[in-house]
Amino acid sequence: MDYIPYGTQVIEEDDIAAVAEVLRSGYLTTGPKVAEFEEAFAASAGAKYAVAVSNGTAALHLAMLAAGVGEGDEALVSPLTFAASSNCALYVGAKPVFVDIDSDTLLTDMESLRSRVTENTRAIVAVNYGGEVCDLDTLAEIAGERGLTLIQDCAHSLGSKYKGKLSGMYSGMQTWSLHPVKTITTGEGGVVTTNDEALAGKLRLLRTHGITRDESLFEDANEGGWYYEMQSLGYNYRMTDIQCALGLSQLKKLERFAARRAEIVARYDREFEGLPLRTQLSPSWSEPVRHLYTIRLDDKSRRREVFDALKAKGIGVNVHYKPVYLMPYYRNLGYAAGLCPNAEDAYERMVTLPLHAGMADEQVEYVAGAVRDLVE
Ligand SMILES: *Cc1c(COP(=O)(O)O)cnc(C)c1O
């Protein structure tokens, strides 16, 4: 059996043809594929507006800026996530405040969240871990009561639904990643979605240096055909037409990829019934497209051995994630162990198994059999 990565892209001939077509066209960047991709992506996310950016981290950074989060503010975030979810608060001079998770669903625990809101809280970064969506109605209610901006980190949850609704139907902003391990890919890529026209305008401006060529937005008089204005301090966070063409082609496959992921998850679930381990449970509201399949061993003293043994069998196991605040950089900022006990416990027991749309049945069986043999 060849090495089985935990996550990888599925690229087919029509994806390659879509990219080749752009390479032969007049635009490699800031061309027509960008708007076309944004429109299609907004529909898939359930939002009115989509702003394509260079990666999911840029999407989070711009969401923080567009929300007006800055110096002295606090952003609530789960520690069981990729560092970018909380780094975006640091980028703008704000303080990430970590909120513990529910140990069944591995999603933000609402009681812990409520207890960590202060008068400085400005935003919630709700991480839809593993493709399960957070309790959005409760989050939107808390955000509404406190005047907070709700930002969903949807890097894992493209296609997932909450009570039958897509994440983009909610207030605030949603950030997405199109890295090759995610459900669809553009190589590198990200998107911010929102239903708020003013936020969409800010995001577009910030994506491209804070510069606009749109006459209707000019603050000063138009001095001629060459004229453009820089109105805020933005970045070059653009996505290319090459990437957007790949994204358009990949979006058409989202349903098929989601269905395959669901089959694999169902198979793992069946195979692991009765073993001394826990898997991520779906909350009652959830219709997930799962990004990760994680097991947590009852006997945490065996995690390293199980991980190493699976790796030795050519299985691309991983661990998602060491709680962000335990990383050296964060510890140096003053964060310490004990802050979120459920997240720390989940980390110590966890092994992430391969899950991607390109996995063959034999590979799924091989992984499941290897886990059973080791853990039974
Ligand atoms: C992948 C990921 C990101 C960052 O996305 P990039 O496109 O790699 O910058 C952010 N948050 C989470 C939860 C992720 O998994």
The ligand as a MOL file (V3000), in Angstrom:
LIG
                    3D

  0  0  0     0  0            999 V3000
M  V30 BEGIN CTAB
M  V30 COUNTS 15 15 0 0 0
M  V30 BEGIN ATOM
M  V30 1 C -6.1350 25.9440 6.9440 0
M  V30 2 C -6.6550 26.7590 8.0390 0
M  V30 3 C -6.4870 28.1540 8.1150 0
M  V30 4 C -5.5270 28.9110 7.2430 0
M  V30 5 O -5.7350 28.7940 5.9010 0
M  V30 6 P -4.5250 29.0150 4.8760 0
M  V30 7 O -5.2390 29.0410 3.5570 0
M  V30 8 O -3.6110 27.8490 5.0170 0
M  V30 9 O -3.8640 30.3040 5.2000 0
M  V30 10 C -7.1390 28.8510 9.1030 0
M  V30 11 N -7.9050 28.2210 10.0110 0
M  V30 12 C -8.0670 26.8930 10.0020 0
M  V30 13 C -8.9440 26.2590 11.0280 0
M  V30 14 C -7.4290 26.1130 9.0390 0
M  V30 15 O -7.5770 24.7830 9.0590 0
M  V30 END ATOM
M  V30 BEGIN BOND
M  V30 1 1 1 2
M  V30 2 1 2 3
M  V30 3 2 2 14
M  V30 4 1 3 4
M  V30 5 2 3 10
M  V30 6 1 4 5
M  V30 7 1 5 6
M  V30 8 2 6 7
M  V30 9 1 6 8
M  V30 10 1 6 9
M  V30 11 1 10 11
M  V30 12 2 11 12
M  V30 13 1 12 13
M  V30 14 1 12 14
M  V30 15 1 14 15
M  V30 END BOND
M  V30 END CTAB
M  END
